[in-house]
Amino acid sequence: MTSHSIRRLAFLMTAVLGLPTALHAQAATLAPMSTRQVINPPGIAPLVPAYSVAVRDGDLVYVSGMTGIKPGTQDIIEGGVVAQTRQTMENIKASVTAAGGTMADLNECTVFVMDMADYAAVNGVYIEYFRVNPPVRAALAVSALPRPAARVEIKCSGRIHAR
């Protein structure tokens, strides 16, 4: 029996038949609760209102594609793909932390690179953040990223575990 069916039955028993019922308590506990929380950490808020930096829904967290923006400026940092990857990972870490989690809570990441020749350099930085039990991952070479100066973008998702 669905929560909607239980609530409807409880309503009918009370309204039509005038019978008090314990189903009211059960119906109340089954009522859908919105736990969706938008996370836009200071300094890395999106440039456009079309997306959120991260969303936490219950114990799930989704982090939008992040680039190597310098917090507070929205400028892509200088120093090439290694520096950009490190800043990207720090931006992801800040987003997951703001959602109440840690990097160890991430289960999946997708890495987008402008040049697959940068794969080893990106991987060298990426592994610093996931030394043990890394998340599953896909890596793709793309022809362009929304930020023209960006060489790498990474998106992630996971489940935040109570500690």
Chimera marker file (.cmm) of the C-alpha trace (Angstrom):
<marker_set name="trace">
<marker id="1" x="0.000" y="0.000" z="0.000" r="1" g="1" b="0" radius="0.5"/>
<marker id="2" x="1.426" y="3.364" z="-1.000" r="1" g="1" b="0" radius="0.5"/>
<marker id="3" x="1.694" y="6.356" z="1.335" r="1" g="1" b="0" radius="0.5"/>
<marker id="4" x="-0.967" y="8.091" z="-0.764" r="1" g="1" b="0" radius="0.5"/>
<marker id="5" x="-3.331" y="5.133" z="-0.323" r="1" g="1" b="0" radius="0.5"/>
<marker id="6" x="-2.759" y="5.067" z="3.438" r="1" g="1" b="0" radius="0.5"/>
<marker id="7" x="-3.443" y="8.803" z="3.750" r="1" g="1" b="0" radius="0.5"/>
<marker id="8" x="-6.596" y="8.478" z="1.635" r="1" g="1" b="0" radius="0.5"/>
<marker id="9" x="-7.849" y="5.519" z="3.710" r="1" g="1" b="0" radius="0.5"/>
<marker id="10" x="-7.183" y="7.408" z="6.951" r="1" g="1" b="0" radius="0.5"/>
<marker id="11" x="-9.066" y="10.420" z="5.596" r="1" g="1" b="0" radius="0.5"/>
<marker id="12" x="-12.045" y="8.315" z="4.552" r="1" g="1" b="0" radius="0.5"/>
<marker id="13" x="-12.204" y="6.459" z="7.868" r="1" g="1" b="0" radius="0.5"/>
<marker id="14" x="-12.226" y="9.737" z="9.771" r="1" g="1" b="0" radius="0.5"/>
<marker id="15" x="-14.231" y="12.028" z="7.485" r="1" g="1" b="0" radius="0.5"/>
<marker id="16" x="-16.822" y="9.602" z="6.181" r="1" g="1" b="0" radius="0.5"/>
<marker id="17" x="-17.147" y="7.062" z="8.972" r="1" g="1" b="0" radius="0.5"/>
<marker id="18" x="-16.120" y="9.284" z="11.862" r="1" g="1" b="0" radius="0.5"/>
<marker id="19" x="-13.665" y="6.649" z="13.081" r="1" g="1" b="0" radius="0.5"/>
<marker id="20" x="-10.395" y="7.703" z="14.724" r="1" g="1" b="0" radius="0.5"/>
<marker id="21" x="-7.524" y="5.671" z="13.426" r="1" g="1" b="0" radius="0.5"/>
<marker id="22" x="-3.886" y="4.926" z="14.071" r="1" g="1" b="0" radius="0.5"/>
<marker id="23" x="-3.410" y="5.271" z="10.316" r="1" g="1" b="0" radius="0.5"/>
<marker id="24" x="-3.139" y="9.045" z="10.805" r="1" g="1" b="0" radius="0.5"/>
<marker id="25" x="0.212" y="8.605" z="12.516" r="1" g="1" b="0" radius="0.5"/>
<marker id="26" x="1.370" y="6.187" z="9.843" r="1" g="1" b="0" radius="0.5"/>
<marker id="27" x="0.143" y="8.484" z="7.065" r="1" g="1" b="0" radius="0.5"/>
<marker id="28" x="2.006" y="11.426" z="8.597" r="1" g="1" b="0" radius="0.5"/>
<marker id="29" x="5.284" y="9.505" z="8.755" r="1" g="1" b="0" radius="0.5"/>
<marker id="30" x="4.919" y="8.457" z="5.116" r="1" g="1" b="0" radius="0.5"/>
<marker id="31" x="4.246" y="11.957" z="3.849" r="1" g="1" b="0" radius="0.5"/>
<marker id="32" x="6.975" y="12.910" z="1.390" r="1" g="1" b="0" radius="0.5"/>
<marker id="33" x="9.566" y="15.188" z="2.938" r="1" g="1" b="0" radius="0.5"/>
<marker id="34" x="11.726" y="17.442" z="0.847" r="1" g="1" b="0" radius="0.5"/>
<marker id="35" x="15.317" y="17.077" z="1.950" r="1" g="1" b="0" radius="0.5"/>
<marker id="36" x="16.845" y="18.614" z="-1.177" r="1" g="1" b="0" radius="0.5"/>
<marker id="37" x="19.376" y="21.274" z="-0.245" r="1" g="1" b="0" radius="0.5"/>
<marker id="38" x="21.212" y="23.483" z="-2.729" r="1" g="1" b="0" radius="0.5"/>
<marker id="39" x="24.879" y="23.989" z="-1.848" r="1" g="1" b="0" radius="0.5"/>
<marker id="40" x="26.685" y="27.036" z="-3.279" r="1" g="1" b="0" radius="0.5"/>
<marker id="41" x="29.873" y="27.465" z="-1.227" r="1" g="1" b="0" radius="0.5"/>
<marker id="42" x="31.199" y="31.026" z="-0.909" r="1" g="1" b="0" radius="0.5"/>
<marker id="43" x="33.646" y="31.914" z="-3.644" r="1" g="1" b="0" radius="0.5"/>
<marker id="44" x="32.630" y="29.160" z="-6.046" r="1" g="1" b="0" radius="0.5"/>
<marker id="45" x="28.999" y="30.039" z="-6.721" r="1" g="1" b="0" radius="0.5"/>
<marker id="46" x="27.896" y="29.417" z="-10.310" r="1" g="1" b="0" radius="0.5"/>
<marker id="47" x="28.341" y="32.133" z="-12.914" r="1" g="1" b="0" radius="0.5"/>
<marker id="48" x="24.842" y="31.562" z="-14.284" r="1" g="1" b="0" radius="0.5"/>
<marker id="49" x="21.608" y="30.679" z="-12.468" r="1" g="1" b="0" radius="0.5"/>
<marker id="50" x="21.125" y="27.562" z="-14.611" r="1" g="1" b="0" radius="0.5"/>
<marker id="51" x="22.708" y="25.201" z="-12.067" r="1" g="1" b="0" radius="0.5"/>
<marker id="52" x="23.782" y="24.745" z="-8.455" r="1" g="1" b="0" radius="0.5"/>
<marker id="53" x="27.354" y="23.954" z="-7.419" r="1" g="1" b="0" radius="0.5"/>
<marker id="54" x="26.094" y="20.945" z="-5.462" r="1" g="1" b="0" radius="0.5"/>
<marker id="55" x="22.848" y="19.422" z="-4.258" r="1" g="1" b="0" radius="0.5"/>
<marker id="56" x="22.378" y="17.279" z="-1.198" r="1" g="1" b="0" radius="0.5"/>
<marker id="57" x="19.241" y="15.163" z="-1.124" r="1" g="1" b="0" radius="0.5"/>
<marker id="58" x="19.077" y="13.110" z="2.046" r="1" g="1" b="0" radius="0.5"/>
<marker id="59" x="22.424" y="11.367" z="2.244" r="1" g="1" b="0" radius="0.5"/>
<marker id="60" x="23.147" y="11.736" z="-1.481" r="1" g="1" b="0" radius="0.5"/>
<marker id="61" x="25.350" y="14.531" z="-2.796" r="1" g="1" b="0" radius="0.5"/>
<marker id="62" x="25.822" y="15.619" z="-6.399" r="1" g="1" b="0" radius="0.5"/>
<marker id="63" x="28.605" y="18.039" z="-7.349" r="1" g="1" b="0" radius="0.5"/>
<marker id="64" x="28.353" y="19.875" z="-10.670" r="1" g="1" b="0" radius="0.5"/>
<marker id="65" x="31.234" y="19.876" z="-13.078" r="1" g="1" b="0" radius="0.5"/>
<marker id="66" x="33.988" y="21.909" z="-11.412" r="1" g="1" b="0" radius="0.5"/>
<marker id="67" x="36.918" y="23.652" z="-13.012" r="1" g="1" b="0" radius="0.5"/>
<marker id="68" x="40.038" y="25.235" z="-11.590" r="1" g="1" b="0" radius="0.5"/>
<marker id="69" x="38.447" y="28.554" z="-10.690" r="1" g="1" b="0" radius="0.5"/>
<marker id="70" x="40.189" y="30.654" z="-8.099" r="1" g="1" b="0" radius="0.5"/>
<marker id="71" x="37.653" y="31.014" z="-5.251" r="1" g="1" b="0" radius="0.5"/>
<marker id="72" x="36.235" y="34.508" z="-5.027" r="1" g="1" b="0" radius="0.5"/>
<marker id="73" x="37.327" y="35.531" z="-8.522" r="1" g="1" b="0" radius="0.5"/>
<marker id="74" x="35.770" y="33.024" z="-10.937" r="1" g="1" b="0" radius="0.5"/>
<marker id="75" x="39.052" y="33.182" z="-12.917" r="1" g="1" b="0" radius="0.5"/>
<marker id="76" x="40.684" y="29.947" z="-14.050" r="1" g="1" b="0" radius="0.5"/>
<marker id="77" x="44.007" y="29.708" z="-12.252" r="1" g="1" b="0" radius="0.5"/>
<marker id="78" x="47.244" y="29.834" z="-14.177" r="1" g="1" b="0" radius="0.5"/>
<marker id="79" x="49.866" y="27.104" z="-14.191" r="1" g="1" b="0" radius="0.5"/>
<marker id="80" x="48.481" y="24.579" z="-16.650" r="1" g="1" b="0" radius="0.5"/>
<marker id="81" x="46.548" y="21.379" z="-16.231" r="1" g="1" b="0" radius="0.5"/>
<marker id="82" x="48.265" y="20.251" z="-13.001" r="1" g="1" b="0" radius="0.5"/>
<marker id="83" x="47.458" y="23.492" z="-11.162" r="1" g="1" b="0" radius="0.5"/>
<marker id="84" x="43.945" y="23.526" z="-12.616" r="1" g="1" b="0" radius="0.5"/>
<marker id="85" x="43.309" y="19.919" z="-11.584" r="1" g="1" b="0" radius="0.5"/>
<marker id="86" x="44.496" y="20.620" z="-8.039" r="1" g="1" b="0" radius="0.5"/>
<marker id="87" x="42.206" y="23.676" z="-7.778" r="1" g="1" b="0" radius="0.5"/>
<marker id="88" x="39.343" y="21.691" z="-9.315" r="1" g="1" b="0" radius="0.5"/>
<marker id="89" x="39.768" y="19.003" z="-6.654" r="1" g="1" b="0" radius="0.5"/>
<marker id="90" x="39.931" y="21.647" z="-3.916" r="1" g="1" b="0" radius="0.5"/>
<marker id="91" x="36.693" y="23.170" z="-5.244" r="1" g="1" b="0" radius="0.5"/>
<marker id="92" x="35.052" y="19.722" z="-5.199" r="1" g="1" b="0" radius="0.5"/>
<marker id="93" x="36.341" y="19.157" z="-1.664" r="1" g="1" b="0" radius="0.5"/>
<marker id="94" x="34.912" y="22.521" z="-0.536" r="1" g="1" b="0" radius="0.5"/>
<marker id="95" x="31.543" y="21.633" z="-2.069" r="1" g="1" b="0" radius="0.5"/>
<marker id="96" x="31.385" y="18.177" z="-0.480" r="1" g="1" b="0" radius="0.5"/>
<marker id="97" x="32.487" y="19.626" z="2.869" r="1" g="1" b="0" radius="0.5"/>
<marker id="98" x="29.778" y="22.307" z="2.648" r="1" g="1" b="0" radius="0.5"/>
<marker id="99" x="27.275" y="19.470" z="2.099" r="1" g="1" b="0" radius="0.5"/>
<marker id="100" x="28.514" y="17.750" z="5.273" r="1" g="1" b="0" radius="0.5"/>
<marker id="101" x="30.693" y="15.093" z="3.681" r="1" g="1" b="0" radius="0.5"/>
<marker id="102" x="34.272" y="14.236" z="2.827" r="1" g="1" b="0" radius="0.5"/>
<marker id="103" x="36.056" y="13.146" z="-0.322" r="1" g="1" b="0" radius="0.5"/>
<marker id="104" x="35.817" y="9.558" z="0.978" r="1" g="1" b="0" radius="0.5"/>
<marker id="105" x="32.026" y="9.803" z="0.555" r="1" g="1" b="0" radius="0.5"/>
<marker id="106" x="32.280" y="10.226" z="-3.222" r="1" g="1" b="0" radius="0.5"/>
<marker id="107" x="31.345" y="7.146" z="-5.234" r="1" g="1" b="0" radius="0.5"/>
<marker id="108" x="31.572" y="8.365" z="-8.820" r="1" g="1" b="0" radius="0.5"/>
<marker id="109" x="33.502" y="10.991" z="-10.768" r="1" g="1" b="0" radius="0.5"/>
<marker id="110" x="33.618" y="11.931" z="-14.426" r="1" g="1" b="0" radius="0.5"/>
<marker id="111" x="36.707" y="13.716" z="-15.702" r="1" g="1" b="0" radius="0.5"/>
<marker id="112" x="36.581" y="15.844" z="-18.846" r="1" g="1" b="0" radius="0.5"/>
<marker id="113" x="39.929" y="16.890" z="-20.328" r="1" g="1" b="0" radius="0.5"/>
<marker id="114" x="40.636" y="19.095" z="-23.317" r="1" g="1" b="0" radius="0.5"/>
<marker id="115" x="43.565" y="16.913" z="-24.387" r="1" g="1" b="0" radius="0.5"/>
<marker id="116" x="43.957" y="13.223" z="-23.567" r="1" g="1" b="0" radius="0.5"/>
<marker id="117" x="47.709" y="13.858" z="-23.540" r="1" g="1" b="0" radius="0.5"/>
<marker id="118" x="47.023" y="15.548" z="-20.151" r="1" g="1" b="0" radius="0.5"/>
<marker id="119" x="45.453" y="12.355" z="-18.732" r="1" g="1" b="0" radius="0.5"/>
<marker id="120" x="48.549" y="11.247" z="-16.804" r="1" g="1" b="0" radius="0.5"/>
<marker id="121" x="49.063" y="14.708" z="-15.275" r="1" g="1" b="0" radius="0.5"/>
<marker id="122" x="45.396" y="14.937" z="-14.244" r="1" g="1" b="0" radius="0.5"/>
<marker id="123" x="45.552" y="11.415" z="-12.820" r="1" g="1" b="0" radius="0.5"/>
<marker id="124" x="48.661" y="12.264" z="-10.793" r="1" g="1" b="0" radius="0.5"/>
<marker id="125" x="46.788" y="15.039" z="-8.964" r="1" g="1" b="0" radius="0.5"/>
<marker id="126" x="43.454" y="13.191" z="-8.798" r="1" g="1" b="0" radius="0.5"/>
<marker id="127" x="44.967" y="10.216" z="-6.950" r="1" g="1" b="0" radius="0.5"/>
<marker id="128" x="46.246" y="12.563" z="-4.199" r="1" g="1" b="0" radius="0.5"/>
<marker id="129" x="42.598" y="13.079" z="-3.199" r="1" g="1" b="0" radius="0.5"/>
<marker id="130" x="41.602" y="9.397" z="-3.381" r="1" g="1" b="0" radius="0.5"/>
<marker id="131" x="44.574" y="7.408" z="-2.060" r="1" g="1" b="0" radius="0.5"/>
<marker id="132" x="42.423" y="4.543" z="-0.728" r="1" g="1" b="0" radius="0.5"/>
<marker id="133" x="39.280" y="3.048" z="-2.275" r="1" g="1" b="0" radius="0.5"/>
<marker id="134" x="38.837" y="5.642" z="-5.040" r="1" g="1" b="0" radius="0.5"/>
<marker id="135" x="35.415" y="6.224" z="-6.591" r="1" g="1" b="0" radius="0.5"/>
<marker id="136" x="34.489" y="4.742" z="-9.951" r="1" g="1" b="0" radius="0.5"/>
<marker id="137" x="35.444" y="7.062" z="-12.765" r="1" g="1" b="0" radius="0.5"/>
<marker id="138" x="35.146" y="7.801" z="-16.430" r="1" g="1" b="0" radius="0.5"/>
<marker id="139" x="37.535" y="10.085" z="-18.312" r="1" g="1" b="0" radius="0.5"/>
<marker id="140" x="36.694" y="11.742" z="-21.598" r="1" g="1" b="0" radius="0.5"/>
<marker id="141" x="38.492" y="14.032" z="-23.999" r="1" g="1" b="0" radius="0.5"/>
<marker id="142" x="36.247" y="16.897" z="-25.083" r="1" g="1" b="0" radius="0.5"/>
<marker id="143" x="36.551" y="19.503" z="-27.801" r="1" g="1" b="0" radius="0.5"/>
<marker id="144" x="35.525" y="22.392" z="-25.545" r="1" g="1" b="0" radius="0.5"/>
<marker id="145" x="34.542" y="23.273" z="-21.984" r="1" g="1" b="0" radius="0.5"/>
<marker id="146" x="32.203" y="26.102" z="-20.928" r="1" g="1" b="0" radius="0.5"/>
<marker id="147" x="35.187" y="28.044" z="-19.563" r="1" g="1" b="0" radius="0.5"/>
<marker id="148" x="37.577" y="28.526" z="-22.537" r="1" g="1" b="0" radius="0.5"/>
<marker id="149" x="40.694" y="28.718" z="-20.330" r="1" g="1" b="0" radius="0.5"/>
<marker id="150" x="39.803" y="25.478" z="-18.513" r="1" g="1" b="0" radius="0.5"/>
<marker id="151" x="41.815" y="22.362" z="-19.368" r="1" g="1" b="0" radius="0.5"/>
<marker id="152" x="39.900" y="19.992" z="-17.037" r="1" g="1" b="0" radius="0.5"/>
<marker id="153" x="36.430" y="19.683" z="-15.506" r="1" g="1" b="0" radius="0.5"/>
<marker id="154" x="35.330" y="17.042" z="-12.980" r="1" g="1" b="0" radius="0.5"/>
<marker id="155" x="31.859" y="16.160" z="-11.671" r="1" g="1" b="0" radius="0.5"/>
<marker id="156" x="31.152" y="13.784" z="-8.780" r="1" g="1" b="0" radius="0.5"/>
<marker id="157" x="28.418" y="12.183" z="-6.718" r="1" g="1" b="0" radius="0.5"/>
<marker id="158" x="28.261" y="10.100" z="-3.587" r="1" g="1" b="0" radius="0.5"/>
<marker id="159" x="26.539" y="9.139" z="-0.354" r="1" g="1" b="0" radius="0.5"/>
<marker id="160" x="27.393" y="10.981" z="2.838" r="1" g="1" b="0" radius="0.5"/>
<marker id="161" x="27.847" y="8.510" z="5.664" r="1" g="1" b="0" radius="0.5"/>
<marker id="162" x="27.090" y="9.310" z="9.292" r="1" g="1" b="0" radius="0.5"/>
<marker id="163" x="30.235" y="9.395" z="11.378" r="1" g="1" b="0" radius="0.5"/>
<link id1="1" id2="2" r="1" g="1" b="0" radius="0.2"/>
<link id1="2" id2="3" r="1" g="1" b="0" radius="0.2"/>
<link id1="3" id2="4" r="1" g="1" b="0" radius="0.2"/>
<link id1="4" id2="5" r="1" g="1" b="0" radius="0.2"/>
<link id1="5" id2="6" r="1" g="1" b="0" radius="0.2"/>
<link id1="6" id2="7" r="1" g="1" b="0" radius="0.2"/>
<link id1="7" id2="8" r="1" g="1" b="0" radius="0.2"/>
<link id1="8" id2="9" r="1" g="1" b="0" radius="0.2"/>
<link id1="9" id2="10" r="1" g="1" b="0" radius="0.2"/>
<link id1="10" id2="11" r="1" g="1" b="0" radius="0.2"/>
<link id1="11" id2="12" r="1" g="1" b="0" radius="0.2"/>
<link id1="12" id2="13" r="1" g="1" b="0" radius="0.2"/>
<link id1="13" id2="14" r="1" g="1" b="0" radius="0.2"/>
<link id1="14" id2="15" r="1" g="1" b="0" radius="0.2"/>
<link id1="15" id2="16" r="1" g="1" b="0" radius="0.2"/>
<link id1="16" id2="17" r="1" g="1" b="0" radius="0.2"/>
<link id1="17" id2="18" r="1" g="1" b="0" radius="0.2"/>
<link id1="18" id2="19" r="1" g="1" b="0" radius="0.2"/>
<link id1="19" id2="20" r="1" g="1" b="0" radius="0.2"/>
<link id1="20" id2="21" r="1" g="1" b="0" radius="0.2"/>
<link id1="21" id2="22" r="1" g="1" b="0" radius="0.2"/>
<link id1="22" id2="23" r="1" g="1" b="0" radius="0.2"/>
<link id1="23" id2="24" r="1" g="1" b="0" radius="0.2"/>
<link id1="24" id2="25" r="1" g="1" b="0" radius="0.2"/>
<link id1="25" id2="26" r="1" g="1" b="0" radius="0.2"/>
<link id1="26" id2="27" r="1" g="1" b="0" radius="0.2"/>
<link id1="27" id2="28" r="1" g="1" b="0" radius="0.2"/>
<link id1="28" id2="29" r="1" g="1" b="0" radius="0.2"/>
<link id1="29" id2="30" r="1" g="1" b="0" radius="0.2"/>
<link id1="30" id2="31" r="1" g="1" b="0" radius="0.2"/>
<link id1="31" id2="32" r="1" g="1" b="0" radius="0.2"/>
<link id1="32" id2="33" r="1" g="1" b="0" radius="0.2"/>
<link id1="33" id2="34" r="1" g="1" b="0" radius="0.2"/>
<link id1="34" id2="35" r="1" g="1" b="0" radius="0.2"/>
<link id1="35" id2="36" r="1" g="1" b="0" radius="0.2"/>
<link id1="36" id2="37" r="1" g="1" b="0" radius="0.2"/>
<link id1="37" id2="38" r="1" g="1" b="0" radius="0.2"/>
<link id1="38" id2="39" r="1" g="1" b="0" radius="0.2"/>
<link id1="39" id2="40" r="1" g="1" b="0" radius="0.2"/>
<link id1="40" id2="41" r="1" g="1" b="0" radius="0.2"/>
<link id1="41" id2="42" r="1" g="1" b="0" radius="0.2"/>
<link id1="42" id2="43" r="1" g="1" b="0" radius="0.2"/>
<link id1="43" id2="44" r="1" g="1" b="0" radius="0.2"/>
<link id1="44" id2="45" r="1" g="1" b="0" radius="0.2"/>
<link id1="45" id2="46" r="1" g="1" b="0" radius="0.2"/>
<link id1="46" id2="47" r="1" g="1" b="0" radius="0.2"/>
<link id1="47" id2="48" r="1" g="1" b="0" radius="0.2"/>
<link id1="48" id2="49" r="1" g="1" b="0" radius="0.2"/>
<link id1="49" id2="50" r="1" g="1" b="0" radius="0.2"/>
<link id1="50" id2="51" r="1" g="1" b="0" radius="0.2"/>
<link id1="51" id2="52" r="1" g="1" b="0" radius="0.2"/>
<link id1="52" id2="53" r="1" g="1" b="0" radius="0.2"/>
<link id1="53" id2="54" r="1" g="1" b="0" radius="0.2"/>
<link id1="54" id2="55" r="1" g="1" b="0" radius="0.2"/>
<link id1="55" id2="56" r="1" g="1" b="0" radius="0.2"/>
<link id1="56" id2="57" r="1" g="1" b="0" radius="0.2"/>
<link id1="57" id2="58" r="1" g="1" b="0" radius="0.2"/>
<link id1="58" id2="59" r="1" g="1" b="0" radius="0.2"/>
<link id1="59" id2="60" r="1" g="1" b="0" radius="0.2"/>
<link id1="60" id2="61" r="1" g="1" b="0" radius="0.2"/>
<link id1="61" id2="62" r="1" g="1" b="0" radius="0.2"/>
<link id1="62" id2="63" r="1" g="1" b="0" radius="0.2"/>
<link id1="63" id2="64" r="1" g="1" b="0" radius="0.2"/>
<link id1="64" id2="65" r="1" g="1" b="0" radius="0.2"/>
<link id1="65" id2="66" r="1" g="1" b="0" radius="0.2"/>
<link id1="66" id2="67" r="1" g="1" b="0" radius="0.2"/>
<link id1="67" id2="68" r="1" g="1" b="0" radius="0.2"/>
<link id1="68" id2="69" r="1" g="1" b="0" radius="0.2"/>
<link id1="69" id2="70" r="1" g="1" b="0" radius="0.2"/>
<link id1="70" id2="71" r="1" g="1" b="0" radius="0.2"/>
<link id1="71" id2="72" r="1" g="1" b="0" radius="0.2"/>
<link id1="72" id2="73" r="1" g="1" b="0" radius="0.2"/>
<link id1="73" id2="74" r="1" g="1" b="0" radius="0.2"/>
<link id1="74" id2="75" r="1" g="1" b="0" radius="0.2"/>
<link id1="75" id2="76" r="1" g="1" b="0" radius="0.2"/>
<link id1="76" id2="77" r="1" g="1" b="0" radius="0.2"/>
<link id1="77" id2="78" r="1" g="1" b="0" radius="0.2"/>
<link id1="78" id2="79" r="1" g="1" b="0" radius="0.2"/>
<link id1="79" id2="80" r="1" g="1" b="0" radius="0.2"/>
<link id1="80" id2="81" r="1" g="1" b="0" radius="0.2"/>
<link id1="81" id2="82" r="1" g="1" b="0" radius="0.2"/>
<link id1="82" id2="83" r="1" g="1" b="0" radius="0.2"/>
<link id1="83" id2="84" r="1" g="1" b="0" radius="0.2"/>
<link id1="84" id2="85" r="1" g="1" b="0" radius="0.2"/>
<link id1="85" id2="86" r="1" g="1" b="0" radius="0.2"/>
<link id1="86" id2="87" r="1" g="1" b="0" radius="0.2"/>
<link id1="87" id2="88" r="1" g="1" b="0" radius="0.2"/>
<link id1="88" id2="89" r="1" g="1" b="0" radius="0.2"/>
<link id1="89" id2="90" r="1" g="1" b="0" radius="0.2"/>
<link id1="90" id2="91" r="1" g="1" b="0" radius="0.2"/>
<link id1="91" id2="92" r="1" g="1" b="0" radius="0.2"/>
<link id1="92" id2="93" r="1" g="1" b="0" radius="0.2"/>
<link id1="93" id2="94" r="1" g="1" b="0" radius="0.2"/>
<link id1="94" id2="95" r="1" g="1" b="0" radius="0.2"/>
<link id1="95" id2="96" r="1" g="1" b="0" radius="0.2"/>
<link id1="96" id2="97" r="1" g="1" b="0" radius="0.2"/>
<link id1="97" id2="98" r="1" g="1" b="0" radius="0.2"/>
<link id1="98" id2="99" r="1" g="1" b="0" radius="0.2"/>
<link id1="99" id2="100" r="1" g="1" b="0" radius="0.2"/>
<link id1="100" id2="101" r="1" g="1" b="0" radius="0.2"/>
<link id1="101" id2="102" r="1" g="1" b="0" radius="0.2"/>
<link id1="102" id2="103" r="1" g="1" b="0" radius="0.2"/>
<link id1="103" id2="104" r="1" g="1" b="0" radius="0.2"/>
<link id1="104" id2="105" r="1" g="1" b="0" radius="0.2"/>
<link id1="105" id2="106" r="1" g="1" b="0" radius="0.2"/>
<link id1="106" id2="107" r="1" g="1" b="0" radius="0.2"/>
<link id1="107" id2="108" r="1" g="1" b="0" radius="0.2"/>
<link id1="108" id2="109" r="1" g="1" b="0" radius="0.2"/>
<link id1="109" id2="110" r="1" g="1" b="0" radius="0.2"/>
<link id1="110" id2="111" r="1" g="1" b="0" radius="0.2"/>
<link id1="111" id2="112" r="1" g="1" b="0" radius="0.2"/>
<link id1="112" id2="113" r="1" g="1" b="0" radius="0.2"/>
<link id1="113" id2="114" r="1" g="1" b="0" radius="0.2"/>
<link id1="114" id2="115" r="1" g="1" b="0" radius="0.2"/>
<link id1="115" id2="116" r="1" g="1" b="0" radius="0.2"/>
<link id1="116" id2="117" r="1" g="1" b="0" radius="0.2"/>
<link id1="117" id2="118" r="1" g="1" b="0" radius="0.2"/>
<link id1="118" id2="119" r="1" g="1" b="0" radius="0.2"/>
<link id1="119" id2="120" r="1" g="1" b="0" radius="0.2"/>
<link id1="120" id2="121" r="1" g="1" b="0" radius="0.2"/>
<link id1="121" id2="122" r="1" g="1" b="0" radius="0.2"/>
<link id1="122" id2="123" r="1" g="1" b="0" radius="0.2"/>
<link id1="123" id2="124" r="1" g="1" b="0" radius="0.2"/>
<link id1="124" id2="125" r="1" g="1" b="0" radius="0.2"/>
<link id1="125" id2="126" r="1" g="1" b="0" radius="0.2"/>
<link id1="126" id2="127" r="1" g="1" b="0" radius="0.2"/>
<link id1="127" id2="128" r="1" g="1" b="0" radius="0.2"/>
<link id1="128" id2="129" r="1" g="1" b="0" radius="0.2"/>
<link id1="129" id2="130" r="1" g="1" b="0" radius="0.2"/>
<link id1="130" id2="131" r="1" g="1" b="0" radius="0.2"/>
<link id1="131" id2="132" r="1" g="1" b="0" radius="0.2"/>
<link id1="132" id2="133" r="1" g="1" b="0" radius="0.2"/>
<link id1="133" id2="134" r="1" g="1" b="0" radius="0.2"/>
<link id1="134" id2="135" r="1" g="1" b="0" radius="0.2"/>
<link id1="135" id2="136" r="1" g="1" b="0" radius="0.2"/>
<link id1="136" id2="137" r="1" g="1" b="0" radius="0.2"/>
<link id1="137" id2="138" r="1" g="1" b="0" radius="0.2"/>
<link id1="138" id2="139" r="1" g="1" b="0" radius="0.2"/>
<link id1="139" id2="140" r="1" g="1" b="0" radius="0.2"/>
<link id1="140" id2="141" r="1" g="1" b="0" radius="0.2"/>
<link id1="141" id2="142" r="1" g="1" b="0" radius="0.2"/>
<link id1="142" id2="143" r="1" g="1" b="0" radius="0.2"/>
<link id1="143" id2="144" r="1" g="1" b="0" radius="0.2"/>
<link id1="144" id2="145" r="1" g="1" b="0" radius="0.2"/>
<link id1="145" id2="146" r="1" g="1" b="0" radius="0.2"/>
<link id1="146" id2="147" r="1" g="1" b="0" radius="0.2"/>
<link id1="147" id2="148" r="1" g="1" b="0" radius="0.2"/>
<link id1="148" id2="149" r="1" g="1" b="0" radius="0.2"/>
<link id1="149" id2="150" r="1" g="1" b="0" radius="0.2"/>
<link id1="150" id2="151" r="1" g="1" b="0" radius="0.2"/>
<link id1="151" id2="152" r="1" g="1" b="0" radius="0.2"/>
<link id1="152" id2="153" r="1" g="1" b="0" radius="0.2"/>
<link id1="153" id2="154" r="1" g="1" b="0" radius="0.2"/>
<link id1="154" id2="155" r="1" g="1" b="0" radius="0.2"/>
<link id1="155" id2="156" r="1" g="1" b="0" radius="0.2"/>
<link id1="156" id2="157" r="1" g="1" b="0" radius="0.2"/>
<link id1="157" id2="158" r="1" g="1" b="0" radius="0.2"/>
<link id1="158" id2="159" r="1" g="1" b="0" radius="0.2"/>
<link id1="159" id2="160" r="1" g="1" b="0" radius="0.2"/>
<link id1="160" id2="161" r="1" g="1" b="0" radius="0.2"/>
<link id1="161" id2="162" r="1" g="1" b="0" radius="0.2"/>
<link id1="162" id2="163" r="1" g="1" b="0" radius="0.2"/>
</marker_set>
